[in-house]
């Protein structure tokens, strides 16, 4: 039984792959284009009690929990400059 060969890729597929790699490289090169940097997101696991306190404070300040966390992080980072 013969093993099937991988089908040949077309020029368009090769160009697509090369373009995706170039886009990824450009996105990680922040030294040359800091204005092109976009917001980043990641999963943040925090203890329930801390989350609940932050949620209550954000609600009392009439802002979202997201905005509260961004403000708190910004304040902390700026204190350490």
C-alpha positions in Angstrom: 0.0 0.0 0.0 1.5 3.3 -1.1 1.5 6.3 1.2 -0.3 9.2 -0.4 1.9 12.2 -1.2 1.1 15.7 0.2 -0.7 17.7 -2.5 1.4 20.4 -4.1 0.6 23.9 -2.8 -0.5 26.6 -5.2 1.3 29.9 -5.6 -1.6 31.6 -3.8 -1.3 29.3 -0.8 2.4 30.0 -0.6 1.9 33.8 -0.8 -0.8 33.6 1.9 1.5 31.7 4.2 4.4 34.1 3.6 2.1 37.1 4.1 0.8 35.7 7.4 4.4 35.2 8.6 5.3 38.7 7.6 2.3 40.1 9.4 3.2 38.2 12.5 6.8 39.4 12.4 5.6 43.0 11.8 3.3 42.8 14.8 6.0 41.7 17.1 8.5 44.3 16.0 7.4 47.1 18.3 10.7 49.0 18.1 10.0 50.1 14.6 6.3 50.9 14.9 5.2 51.6 18.4 2.1 53.5 17.1 0.9 50.3 15.5 0.7 48.5 18.8 -2.8 47.4 19.7 -4.5 46.6 23.0 -3.6 43.2 24.3 -5.8 40.8 26.4 -5.1 37.9 28.6 -6.9 35.7 31.1 -6.4 37.0 34.6 -7.2 34.7 37.5 -7.7 36.5 40.8 -9.1 35.3 44.1 -12.8 35.7 44.5 -12.6 38.1 47.4 -10.3 40.5 45.5 -12.6 40.3 42.4 -15.6 41.0 44.6 -14.0 44.0 46.3 -12.8 45.4 43.0 -16.3 44.9 41.5 -17.9 46.7 44.4 -15.5 49.7 44.2 -16.0 49.9 40.4 -19.8 49.9 40.9 -19.6 52.6 43.5 -17.5 54.7 41.2 -19.9 54.0 38.3 -17.3 52.5 36.1 -16.8 49.0 34.7 -14.6 46.5 36.4 -12.5 46.5 33.3 -11.9 50.2 33.6 -11.2 50.0 37.3 -8.6 47.3 36.8 -6.9 49.3 33.9 -6.8 52.5 36.1 -5.4 50.5 39.1 -2.7 48.9 36.9 -1.9 52.3 35.3 -1.5 53.9 38.7 0.7 51.1 39.9 2.9 51.1 36.8 3.3 54.9 36.9 4.4 54.8 40.6 7.2 52.5 39.6 8.7 54.6 36.8 
